[in-house]
């Protein structure tokens, strides 16, 4: 399976998760979580781009093959899945949701690092920190604009429980991506051209992946 396909799939999955999580907040809470989210993601992308500038192709391939990376990611995503389920209830559920919205998931960090690596490989003259910050700004803009749109049209009003179910399903779906990454064509790391057919297919696959995991999650919760 193409590595670029999996990269776009993972990014689309977490963009959908984050914009719906952001849309679940209202008023001052929405402003606070959006500001904190933007600051964290800008710093994260800048740091990832800076790190990617020092990672060679061989080192990147070595990381992809390291089972310890994937085992740790699976465990963390499992904990995130449980945390989103717990956030549906309890007096501190809102605080937990706030924290989980700001916590980058391992697979997202991996995909964001891959995006930074591709951007730097496409233009080696670009300053890594500036390139990462620009990618981070683009991501934050998409997430916050999408959340504002969902909030404005009322598509998420009073549906915090469903949004948390969706976020839990998204983290479960991310676990399914891990073995696919290990089996992907590693040579795709050096292919920096963006293929729109691959991106469109990845977006379609994202919908199917989320739908399947969300259905599993709903069946599990049924009496």
C-alpha positions in Angstrom: 0.0 0.0 0.0 1.3 3.5 -0.9 2.8 5.4 2.0 1.4 8.7 0.8 -2.1 7.2 0.8 -1.7 6.2 4.4 -0.3 9.6 5.3 -3.3 11.5 3.7 -5.6 9.0 5.3 -4.2 9.6 8.8 -4.2 13.3 8.5 -7.8 13.4 7.2 -8.9 11.1 10.0 -7.5 13.4 12.7 -8.6 16.6 11.0 -12.2 15.3 11.1 -11.7 14.3 14.8 -10.3 17.7 15.9 -12.7 19.9 14.1 -15.7 18.1 15.6 -14.1 18.2 19.1 -13.4 21.9 18.7 -17.0 22.4 17.6 -18.4 20.9 20.8 -17.2 23.9 22.8 -19.2 27.1 23.1 -18.6 30.7 24.2 -15.4 31.4 26.2 -14.6 27.7 26.3 -14.5 27.6 22.5 -12.1 30.6 22.4 -9.8 29.1 25.1 -9.6 25.7 23.5 -9.1 27.1 20.0 -6.3 29.4 21.2 -4.6 26.7 23.1 -5.0 24.2 20.2 -3.6 26.7 17.7 -0.5 27.4 19.9 0.2 23.7 20.6 -0.1 22.7 16.9 2.0 25.6 15.6 4.8 24.6 18.0 4.4 20.9 17.3 4.7 21.4 13.5 7.7 23.7 13.9 9.5 21.2 16.1 8.6 18.3 13.8 9.9 20.2 10.8 13.1 21.0 12.6 13.6 17.4 13.6 12.8 16.2 10.1 15.5 18.4 8.7 18.1 16.2 10.5 16.5 12.8 9.6 18.0 11.1 6.6 16.0 8.7 4.4 17.7 5.7 6.0 16.9 6.9 9.5 13.3 7.5 8.5 13.0 4.0 7.1 14.6 2.6 10.3 11.9 4.4 12.4 9.2 2.9 10.2 10.5 -0.6 10.8 10.9 -0.2 14.6 8.3 -2.3 16.3 8.8 -0.4 19.6 7.4 2.7 18.0 4.2 0.9 16.9 3.7 -1.0 20.1 3.9 2.2 22.1 1.6 4.0 19.7 -1.0 1.2 20.0 -1.0 1.3 23.8 -1.4 5.1 23.8 -4.2 5.0 21.3 -5.9 2.4 23.4 -5.7 4.7 26.4 -7.0 7.6 24.4 -10.0 5.5 23.3 -10.8 4.6 26.9 -10.3 8.3 27.9 -12.8 9.5 25.3 -15.3 6.9 26.5 -14.8 8.1 30.1 -15.2 11.7 29.0 -18.9 11.0 28.2 -19.8 11.0 31.9 -18.7 12.4 35.2 -18.4 15.8 36.8 -15.0 16.4 35.3 -15.9 15.2 31.8 -15.7 18.7 30.3 -12.1 19.2 31.6 -11.1 15.8 30.3 -12.5 16.6 26.9 -10.6 19.9 26.9 -7.4 18.1 27.7 -7.9 15.4 25.2 -8.6 17.9 22.4 -5.2 19.5 23.0 -3.3 16.2 23.3 -1.8 15.1 19.9 -2.2 11.4 19.2 0.9 9.4 18.3 -0.3 8.5 14.8 -1.2 12.1 14.1 2.4 13.1 15.2 3.8 10.5 12.9 1.7 11.7 9.9 2.4 15.3 10.6 6.2 14.5 10.7 5.8 12.8 7.4 4.1 15.8 5.9 7.0 18.0 7.2 9.5 15.6 5.8 7.9 15.7 2.3 7.6 19.5 2.4 11.3 19.9 3.2 12.3 17.3 0.6 10.4 19.2 -2.0 12.3 22.4 -1.3 15.5 22.0 0.6 16.2 25.7 0.6 13.2 26.4 2.9 13.9 27.2 6.5 12.6 24.1 8.5 11.1 26.0 11.4 9.3 28.5 9.1 8.0 25.6 6.9 6.7 23.7 9.9 5.0 26.8 11.3 3.4 27.4 7.9 2.1 23.9 7.8 0.9 24.2 11.4 -0.9 27.4 10.6 -2.7 25.8 7.6 -3.7 22.8 9.8 -5.0 25.1 12.6 -6.9 27.2 10.1 -8.6 24.2 8.6 -9.5 22.7 12.0 -10.9 25.9 13.5 -12.7 27.1 10.4 -14.3 23.7 10.1 -15.3 23.8 13.7 -16.8 27.2 13.3 -18.8 26.1 10.3 -20.1 23.0 12.2 -21.0 25.2 15.1 -22.6 27.9 13.0 -24.9 25.6 11.1 -25.9 23.8 14.3 -24.7 20.4 13.1 -23.0 19.7 16.4 -25.4 21.5 18.8 -26.2 19.3 21.8 -24.3 16.3 20.4 -21.2 16.2 22.7 -21.8 12.6 23.4 -21.9 11.6 19.7 -18.8 13.7 19.1 -16.9 11.9 21.9 -18.0 8.6 20.4 -16.7 9.8 17.0 -13.3 10.8 18.6 -13.1 7.4 20.3 -13.8 5.7 17.0 -11.2 7.8 15.3 -8.5 6.7 17.7 -9.6 3.1 17.3 -9.3 3.6 13.5 -5.8 5.0 13.9 -4.8 1.7 15.5 -5.9 -0.1 12.3 -3.5 2.1 10.3 -0.4 1.0 12.2 0.1 -2.5 10.6 -0.7 -1.0 7.2 2.1 1.5 7.6 4.6 -1.2 8.3 3.5 -3.0 5.1 3.5 0.1 2.9 5.9 0.7 0.1 8.8 2.4 1.8 10.1 3.8 -1.5 7.2 6.2 -1.4 9.2 8.2 1.1 11.2 9.6 -1.7 8.3 10.4 -3.9 7.5 14.0 -3.1 4.9 14.7 -5.8 1.3 14.9 -4.6 -1.0 12.6 -6.6 -4.6 13.9 -6.4 -6.0 10.5 -7.2 -4.3 9.1 -4.1 -5.5 12.0 -1.9 -9.1 11.6 -3.1 -9.0 7.8 -2.5 -7.6 8.4 0.9 -10.4 10.8 1.8 -13.0 8.2 0.7 -11.2 5.5 2.7 -11.2 7.8 5.7 -15.0 7.9 5.7 -15.2 4.2 5.4 -12.7 3.6 8.1 -14.4 6.0 10.5 -17.8 4.5 9.7 -16.7 1.0 10.3 -15.0 1.7 13.6 -17.9 4.0 14.7 -20.4 1.2 14.0 -18.3 -1.2 16.0 -18.2 1.3 18.9 -22.0 1.7 18.8 -22.6 -2.1 18.7 -20.3 -2.5 21.7 -22.4 0.1 23.6 -25.7 -1.5 22.7 -27.4 -3.5 25.5 
